[in-house]
């Protein structure tokens, strides 16, 4: 199997696995309870193993250490800022929906779709970039993405349900976001892979995104533990 076929198959499979994981939560599977308890922790562990043993090692062969760590840090900060803006926008829409206790407007639904679409694209870009040097690195990134994104999607769907979005609206938003991930991964691989000079910067940016996701999940776990005391 050639490289592009591997990228296509792996990313489509990852989106399908996330969908299947969501369905496990939907039907109340016992395995879903296991994922709920340990999924985020396993995802973070795999992500940090991937970052320090694959992504940073591969990227260091392409760029100087100074540029590598600077790019990782800057991209992490940029993703953190964008993440806060997205989260604030989502919270405003959902809280307003709860207060008004009526059907969500078409404009608000469109904003939520765009937000979740952007999240799917971000995960896809990171996944596609991680395949640029070695397939092994890409597969490891996808393993961590599956676990981290699955739990994120389950949490998001729960928030949408609390805001009384219909099942159809929930399915629509989730489907668009999941489809965006493999599509963006494949496109970024096709267009960026031939540009070897910039490949290191692309991979460093993907590393920054993965670091941001891990730190966000760790912060969320700590906050939940503190609230449950």
C-alpha positions as CSV (number, residue, x, y, z in Angstrom):
1,X,0.0,0.0,0.0
2,X,1.5,3.4,-1.0
3,X,1.8,6.4,1.3
4,X,-1.3,8.3,0.2
5,X,-3.5,5.2,0.4
6,X,-2.3,4.6,3.9
7,X,-3.1,8.2,4.9
8,X,-6.6,7.9,3.4
9,X,-7.4,4.5,5.0
10,X,-6.0,5.4,8.4
11,X,-7.8,8.7,8.7
12,X,-11.1,7.4,7.5
13,X,-10.8,4.4,9.9
14,X,-10.0,6.8,12.7
15,X,-13.2,8.9,12.1
16,X,-15.2,5.7,11.9
17,X,-13.7,4.4,15.2
18,X,-14.7,7.7,16.9
19,X,-18.2,7.3,15.5
20,X,-18.4,3.8,16.8
21,X,-17.2,5.0,20.2
22,X,-19.9,7.6,20.3
23,X,-22.5,4.9,19.5
24,X,-21.2,2.9,22.4
25,X,-22.0,5.8,24.8
26,X,-25.3,6.2,23.0
27,X,-26.5,2.7,23.7
28,X,-25.0,2.6,27.2
29,X,-22.4,-0.1,26.6
30,X,-20.3,-1.4,29.5
31,X,-17.2,-0.8,27.4
32,X,-18.3,2.9,27.2
33,X,-17.9,3.1,31.0
34,X,-14.4,1.8,30.7
35,X,-13.6,4.4,28.1
36,X,-15.2,7.2,30.2
37,X,-13.0,6.2,33.2
38,X,-9.7,5.7,31.4
39,X,-10.0,7.0,27.9
40,X,-8.7,10.5,28.5
41,X,-5.8,9.2,30.7
42,X,-4.8,6.7,28.0
43,X,-5.1,9.3,25.3
44,X,-2.8,11.7,27.2
45,X,-0.3,9.0,27.9
46,X,-0.2,7.9,24.2
47,X,0.0,11.5,23.1
48,X,3.0,12.3,25.3
49,X,4.7,9.1,24.1
50,X,4.0,10.2,20.6
51,X,5.3,13.7,21.1
52,X,8.6,12.9,22.8
53,X,9.4,9.6,21.0
54,X,8.1,10.3,17.5
55,X,7.0,13.8,16.6
56,X,9.9,15.8,18.2
57,X,12.5,13.2,17.1
58,X,11.3,13.2,13.5
59,X,10.9,17.0,13.4
60,X,14.3,17.6,14.9
61,X,15.8,15.9,11.8
62,X,14.2,18.6,9.6
63,X,14.7,21.9,11.6
64,X,17.1,23.4,14.1
65,X,16.2,22.8,17.8
66,X,15.7,26.6,18.3
67,X,13.1,26.9,15.5
68,X,11.5,23.6,16.5
69,X,10.7,24.4,20.1
70,X,9.9,28.0,19.3
71,X,7.4,26.9,16.6
72,X,5.9,24.3,19.0
73,X,5.4,26.9,21.7
74,X,4.0,29.6,19.4
75,X,1.6,27.2,17.7
76,X,0.5,25.9,21.1
77,X,-0.3,29.4,22.3
78,X,-2.2,30.2,19.1
79,X,-4.3,27.1,19.4
80,X,-5.0,27.9,23.0
81,X,-6.2,31.4,22.1
82,X,-8.4,30.1,19.3
83,X,-9.7,27.3,21.6
84,X,-10.7,29.9,24.2
85,X,-12.5,32.0,21.6
86,X,-14.3,28.9,20.3
87,X,-15.3,27.7,23.8
88,X,-16.6,31.2,24.8
89,X,-18.7,31.4,21.6
90,X,-20.1,27.9,22.2
91,X,-20.9,28.7,25.8
92,X,-22.7,31.9,24.9
93,X,-24.9,30.1,22.3
94,X,-25.7,27.2,24.6
95,X,-26.4,29.3,27.7
96,X,-28.7,31.6,25.7
97,X,-30.5,28.6,24.4
98,X,-31.1,27.2,27.9
99,X,-32.4,30.6,29.1
100,X,-34.9,31.1,26.2
101,X,-36.1,27.5,26.4
102,X,-37.1,27.4,22.7
103,X,-35.8,25.9,19.5
104,X,-32.3,27.0,18.5
105,X,-32.3,29.5,15.7
106,X,-30.9,28.7,12.3
107,X,-28.0,31.2,12.7
108,X,-27.0,29.8,16.1
109,X,-27.1,26.2,14.6
110,X,-24.9,27.4,11.7
111,X,-22.4,28.9,14.2
112,X,-22.2,25.6,16.1
113,X,-21.7,23.7,12.9
114,X,-18.9,26.1,11.8
115,X,-17.3,25.7,15.3
116,X,-17.4,21.9,15.2
117,X,-16.3,21.9,11.6
118,X,-13.2,24.0,12.5
119,X,-12.4,21.6,15.4
120,X,-12.6,18.6,13.0
121,X,-10.4,20.4,10.5
122,X,-7.8,21.2,13.2
123,X,-7.6,17.5,14.3
124,X,-7.4,16.5,10.6
125,X,-4.6,19.0,9.8
126,X,-2.5,17.7,12.8
127,X,-3.1,14.1,11.7
128,X,-2.3,14.7,8.1
129,X,0.9,16.6,9.0
130,X,2.1,13.8,11.3
131,X,2.1,11.4,8.4
132,X,4.6,13.5,6.4
133,X,7.8,11.9,7.5
134,X,6.9,8.4,8.7
135,X,3.7,6.3,8.7
136,X,4.4,5.2,12.3
137,X,4.3,8.7,13.6
138,X,1.0,9.3,11.9
139,X,-0.5,6.2,13.3
140,X,0.6,7.0,16.8
141,X,-0.9,10.5,16.5
142,X,-4.2,9.0,15.3
143,X,-4.3,6.6,18.2
144,X,-4.1,9.5,20.7
145,X,-6.5,11.6,18.6
146,X,-9.1,8.9,18.6
147,X,-9.1,8.7,22.4
148,X,-8.9,12.4,23.1
149,X,-11.4,13.4,20.5
150,X,-13.9,10.7,21.4
151,X,-14.1,11.9,24.9
152,X,-14.3,15.5,23.7
153,X,-17.1,14.7,21.3
154,X,-19.1,12.8,24.0
155,X,-18.8,15.8,26.3
156,X,-19.9,18.2,23.5
157,X,-22.9,16.0,22.6
158,X,-23.9,16.0,26.3
159,X,-23.7,19.8,26.4
160,X,-25.8,20.0,23.3
161,X,-28.4,17.6,24.8
162,X,-28.5,19.7,28.0
163,X,-29.2,22.7,25.8
164,X,-32.1,20.7,24.2
165,X,-30.8,20.5,20.7
166,X,-32.7,17.8,18.8
167,X,-31.2,14.4,18.1
168,X,-31.1,15.3,14.4
169,X,-29.2,18.5,15.0
170,X,-26.8,16.7,17.2
171,X,-26.2,14.0,14.6
172,X,-25.8,16.7,11.9
173,X,-23.1,18.6,13.8
174,X,-21.2,15.5,14.8
175,X,-21.3,14.0,11.3
176,X,-19.9,17.2,9.7
177,X,-17.2,17.5,12.3
178,X,-16.1,13.8,11.9
179,X,-16.2,14.0,8.1
180,X,-14.0,17.1,8.2
181,X,-11.2,15.3,10.0
182,X,-10.2,12.7,7.3
183,X,-10.9,15.2,4.5
184,X,-8.6,17.9,5.9
185,X,-5.9,15.3,6.8
186,X,-5.8,13.9,3.3
187,X,-5.8,17.4,1.7
188,X,-3.0,18.7,3.9
189,X,-0.9,15.6,3.2
190,X,-1.4,16.0,-0.6
191,X,-0.6,19.7,-0.8
192,X,2.1,20.0,1.9
193,X,4.0,16.7,1.6
194,X,6.0,17.7,-1.6
195,X,7.3,20.9,0.2
196,X,10.1,19.3,2.1
197,X,11.6,22.6,3.3
198,X,8.5,23.5,5.2
199,X,7.7,20.0,6.4
200,X,9.5,20.5,9.7
201,X,7.5,23.7,10.5
202,X,4.2,21.8,9.6
203,X,5.1,19.0,11.9
204,X,6.2,21.3,14.7
205,X,2.8,23.0,14.4
206,X,1.1,19.7,14.6
207,X,3.1,18.9,17.8
208,X,2.0,22.3,19.3
209,X,-1.6,21.4,18.6
210,X,-1.2,18.0,20.3
211,X,0.5,19.5,23.3
212,X,-2.3,22.1,23.6
213,X,-5.0,19.3,23.5
214,X,-3.2,17.3,26.2
215,X,-2.8,20.3,28.5
216,X,-6.5,21.2,27.9
217,X,-7.5,17.6,28.9
218,X,-5.2,17.6,31.9
219,X,-6.7,20.9,33.1
220,X,-10.2,19.6,32.6
221,X,-9.4,16.5,34.6
222,X,-7.9,18.6,37.5
223,X,-10.9,21.0,37.5
224,X,-13.4,18.1,37.6
225,X,-11.5,16.4,40.4
226,X,-11.4,19.6,42.4
227,X,-15.2,20.2,41.9
228,X,-16.0,16.6,43.0
229,X,-14.1,17.0,46.3
